[in-house]
Amino acid sequence: MLKKVLFLAALSLLLAACSDEETTVKKDNDVEGSEKEVVEDEEFSLEVTDEEWLALSNQSKWWEENELTEPEFGQAVIVQFDEDTIPEVVIPYTQAKEEPQGLLIGKYNETEEKWAISQNIPIETNMKIEILNDKITFNNGSELLITQESDDKNKTLATYKYSKTDEQVIAEHRIAVDVDQAIEIDTEGNTISYFVKGEEKQETLEE
């Protein structure tokens, strides 16, 4: 009888030890799982830079799926037209003679997980379109694109912004400026300076 009691006592102690070990392993697994979730959350929340978005856009070559006539494309630039988390990519283009030049705007489709043309802005001009390096950034995070169209005798300043009313990018300003004078952009004051017939002009841009 005594042997049976001792055996049962030993078995109880063994089961208790196994239970403690299982609890410890479960806690360790829970901690490891929690740490993994935190790491995954941190990786998911990491911001993608403009340079990375541009690289992804360039890899996709989304602008090649167009209906243009013998197009030639300029340098692509990143612009945050609207207030979402993914910026747009803008590429100027020229076409065969007598066809309009313009700007192609590409957008990443999160549902289809690919880049595509979201808008084509044709510009009736034979002048070269150049996207200026500096952009105006508004308080809501959206940006204004500034271009100049020029040849040996003429130059046009143009600005493009997202219109919530039209739900697309529109040309906000088109101003004929002096071809021999530079366009100056103050990104801190959100102003553009230019010359018209020798007279300096300055304009403050708003959302």
N, C-alpha and C positions, 0 to 999 in steps of 0.2 A: 504494500500500500504506500509506504514511504517513497519507494522508487517511482511509483506512478505520480505522486505529488510533485516530486523533484523534477520529473520529466515534463509535466505540464507547466511548471514554473519556468523552466528553461525555454520551453517552446514559446511561452508568452513574452519572455524577454527578447527572443529572437525576432518574433513578429513585430514587437514594438520598435526594435532597431531597424528592421526593414522598412517599416512605415515612416520612421524619421528620415531614412536615407531617401525614400521616394519623395517625401515632402521637400527635402533639400534640393534634389535634382529638379523637381517641378519648379521650385522657386528660381533656381539658376536658369532653367529654360525660359521662364517668364521674363526674367531680367534680360537675358540675351535677346529674346523676341522683342522686348520693349526697346532695347538699344538699337536693334535692327530697324524697327519702325521709325525711330527718331532719325537714324542715318538716312533712311529712304525719304523721309519727309524733308530733311535738310537738302538732300540732293534734288528733290522735286522743286523746292522753293528757290534754288539757285537761279539768279537772273542770267539770261542769255544776253551777251553784249551785242552792240550794233555790228561789230566786226564779225562775230559768229553768225548772226542772221544773214549778213551779206555773203559770207562764205557758203552757207547752206543754199542761198538763192542762186549763187553762181554755179553751184554743182547741179542744180535742177535744170538750168537753161530754159526756164519757163517762157521767156520772150520769143523763143523760136516757133512756138505754136501761134502764129499770127496770120492775119489776112492782108499783110502789107505787100507792096510791089517792090521787089529787089531791095529790101531794106539794108541799111548799114547802121550799126548801133554804136552809141557812145559809151561813156563810163557810167556804170551803175552807182547810185548813191542810196543810202538809207534815209528815210524821212518818216517821222512819227506824225502822220496827218491827223489821225483821230486819237481818242483817249484810251484805246485798249492796250494790251500788253505786247502785241506783236506789231512791229513797224512795217511800213510799206517800202518797196524798192522802186526807184524811178530810173528809167533808162531813156535818154533822148535818141531819136532815130531820124534818118533821112530816107527818102525813097527815090525811085526812078524819076526822071525829069517830068515836071508838071504835076507831080503828086505831092500832097502836103507833107511837111515834116511834122514832128510831134513828140509826145512823151507817152511812153508805156508805163503803166503802174502795175506792179505785181504785188499780190497778197498771198499769205500762207493760209490755206484752208485747213482748219484744225479738224474738221469732220473727215475730209478726204485725205488729210495728212500729205498735202502736196502744194507747191506753189503754182499759181496760175495768173493770167492777165485779168485784172479786176476792172481796168479802165484804160481807154485809149483817148488821149487828148490831141487831136490834130491841130496844127498851127499853120495857117496860110501865110507862109513866108519862105523865101529862098535863102534867108540868112542862116548862118550857123547858130545852132542852139547850144549854149554852154550853161551848165548848172554851176552856180557859184558855191564855193566851199562853205561859207558861213550861212547858218539858218537862224531864223528867229524862233525862239521858244517861248510859248505863253505860259501863264501860271497853271493852267490845267494840264500841262505836259505836252500838248499838241505843238507841232512845228509848222512853220511857213517856209515853203520852198521859193528860192529866188533864182531866176535865170536871166541871161542876157542873150539877145539874138543880134548878131552883128555881121556886117561886111565892111568893105573899105569906106563906105560913105554913110552908113546908117547904123543905128543901134537902138534896140528896144529893151527896156527893163520890164520884166514880168514877175508877178508873184502868184503863188498857188497855195490854196488852203482848202481844208475840208469844210464843206457846207452841210450843217445838220439839216437845213431845209431841203436841199437838193439830194442829200445823202450820197454825195460824191465830191471829188476834188474839183474845184473850179478855179479859173483864172480870175483873181481879184483885181489886179492892176495890170495895165499895159500902157507904158509911157515911152514915147520917143525921146531919147536923151542924146546928149552930145557924144559923138563917136570917139572923140579924142580925149575924153575925160573918164576917169575910173569911177565905178560905182562903189561907194563905201558903206559897209554894214556895221552898225554898232549893236552887237548881240546883247550887251548889258542894258542899253537904253531902248532896245527894240526900234531903232531908227535906221533909215536908209538915206544916204546923201548922194546926190547926182547933179548934173548940170543940164540945163535946157537953154539953148541959144546963149551960152556964156554965163548964165545966171545960176548960182548954186541953189539947189532946193533940198529940203530935208523933210522927211515924212515919218511920223511915229505910227507904227503898225499895232493894231489891237486885235483881240480875238474876234 
